[in-house]
Amino acid sequence: MSSPPLPHLALIGAGITSLTLSIRLSALAIPHTIYEQSASLTELGAGLGFGPNAVRALEYIDPRLVEIFNKTATFVGTPSHQGKELLVQEGKGVDERVWIEFLDGTKQGRGETLEPEFVITAGNGRGHAAVHRGQWLDVLGGLADKERIMFGKRVVDVVCLDGKMRIVFADGTDAGADGVVGCDGVKSKVREVLMGMLGDGRERGKCGYSGKYAYRCLVPWGKAVEAVGDDRAGVSSLWMGLNRHLLTFPVHRQSEQFLNLVAFVTDEDGQMWPQEGPASLTLPATKADALRDFEQAGFSGSVRRLLEMTKERMDKWGLYDVADRPLSKFYFGRIMVIGDAAHASTPHHGSGAGFCMEDIAVLGALFEESIAHQSLTVETLEDVFAAFDCQRRERDQWLVKSSRRAADLYQWRIPDFLEPNSFEKMKADIEQRQEHCWGFDVEAAVREAKKHMSERLTLHTQS
Ligand SMILES: Cc1cc2nc3c(=O)[nH]c(=O)nc-3n(C[C@H](O)[C@H](O)[C@H](O)COP(=O)(O)OP(=O)(O)OC[C@H]3O[C@@H](n4cnc5c(N)ncnc54)[C@H](O)[C@@H]3O)c2cc1C
């Protein structure tokens, strides 16, 4: 007897989540089409850190991804495969497990040294590893089947008509699918539709302003070394201060090396961006704006020199998330969300994309299991989505909340952490949160998700 045809999925968006999921679906021969609003694949030229959990998930999704990651990522403290001579040289005594060195960004103004207050290490033998976002998207685009991507298709609605999902586009056309997977990022339209279906109203599906914004840029390596020396530029550093923090880490694109710089600011009036669903996540800004923001808060020395090395004009990014409006479920019927569409987070654990990879590892395993049991049909799609939701939602939503708190720790906004010796206490708190991020056990998560799915399928068979 021949098996029933596999359901056809529509993936909305062609970012990191969608393309990685597409690679997995193609390996399982699951038919799918990707609808992307832009005219081509686009990613910001900036660094993207991947923790041990992200790498483990990539290995599970497709071992080729880890091979490429090992060749293209910049590993702090280890000579990289490319740009070797530019990175920290061997023999300099750099601990390869260092994730981030935390410094007091206001100390230098008082004539003190550049020693970190504390250091967080990752127990995987490789602390900080980062890829260039644009280059990583090209890697994914090279492995995914480009024929499946339809560009210039901005989704404005998804409806269920006569048992079939219909995706409505801004250009007035529409398309059908058996199931819809929203991978449309922080400003997800699919999240809004889903929130409406769940009875909470579409408006609540919009992302909300976290009250923080960030200046982002890549500083050419020579200038970064001029500003802080190659030892400091060659590791990942986080300068703390009141209501501000600055994060830097090395990254390269092909053989060109940069220092990735992100300067985070608490918007004390909360007036810089709309509270929800902004038209744009960026506003034009200048180097002078960034310098003013940090000087006002008492930063000087290295932070000032680094900010002086940025371009005269750059963008500042409003940091939006779903902390105040979490989804009660990641699915309804045959529509689901994954990646930032499900759990858009501020970036303070350096783990948003890593959790997207964890999502894909789990969802891919559920699809694989269903196919192995010849049970992946239009009717059972909801069981796959429900099992995914059951296994992933709590962990994903923890990240969103914890990331906000992490930024408040780095920016000395939590009264309990402001007493003498609070750096030790702060270190312990951050360490515990990072370990929760990095300690993802992919095999255990997959086992648990499969159990949820099998229980649902058994219930259906009995009823
Ligand atoms: C400042 C900053 C630093 C970060 N640093 C890190 C880090 O170091 N490590 C880490 O793991 N994570 C980090 N993150 C988080 C990480 O960038 C995200 O988690 C990740 O990019 C999410 O990928 P995604 O594919 O789900 O969404 P996106 O990358 O946002 O992709 C969504 C895609 O959907 C498309 N789209 C949107 N709406 C529609 C529509 N209506 N119709 C059709 N297409 C649509 C978009 O054009 C886009 O291509 C950071 C985030 C920020 C803001």
The ligand as an ORCA input file, in Angstrom:
! r2SCAN-3c Opt
* xyz 0 1
  C      21.834     43.470     18.308
  C      21.559     41.987     18.178
  C      22.598     41.085     18.405
  C      22.349     39.705     18.373
  N      23.372     38.853     18.622
  C      23.146     37.520     18.668
  C      24.198     36.603     18.946
  O      25.357     36.993     19.147
  N      23.911     35.272     18.982
  C      22.654     34.792     18.755
  O      22.441     33.564     18.807
  N      21.629     35.632     18.446
  C      21.841     36.977     18.406
  N      20.827     37.830     18.085
  C      19.493     37.260     17.763
  C      19.448     36.740     16.331
  O      19.852     37.769     15.462
  C      18.026     36.286     15.986
  O      17.591     35.377     16.967
  C      17.972     35.592     14.619
  O      18.507     36.415     13.617
  C      16.520     35.253     14.279
  O      16.460     34.660     13.011
  P      15.056     34.431     12.289
  O      15.386     33.781     10.996
  O      14.112     33.767     13.217
  O      14.505     35.902     12.034
  P      15.075     36.990     11.029
  O      16.543     36.861     10.880
  O      14.540     38.294     11.499
  O      14.431     36.613      9.627
  C      13.084     36.858      9.352
  C      12.881     36.893      7.841
  O      11.485     36.997      7.588
  C      11.251     38.004      6.627
  N       9.904     38.546      6.871
  C       9.497     39.309      7.916
  N       8.186     39.608      7.815
  C       7.753     39.016      6.668
  C       6.490     38.957      6.016
  N       5.396     39.578      6.533
  N       6.380     38.269      4.846
  C       7.471     37.626      4.329
  N       8.699     37.664      4.898
  C       8.841     38.327      6.065
  C      12.357     39.014      6.868
  O      12.592     39.823      5.742
  C      13.533     38.092      7.182
  O      14.203     37.665      6.028
  C      21.041     39.214     18.089
  C      20.007     40.118     17.818
  C      20.255     41.485     17.865
  C      19.114     42.449     17.586
*
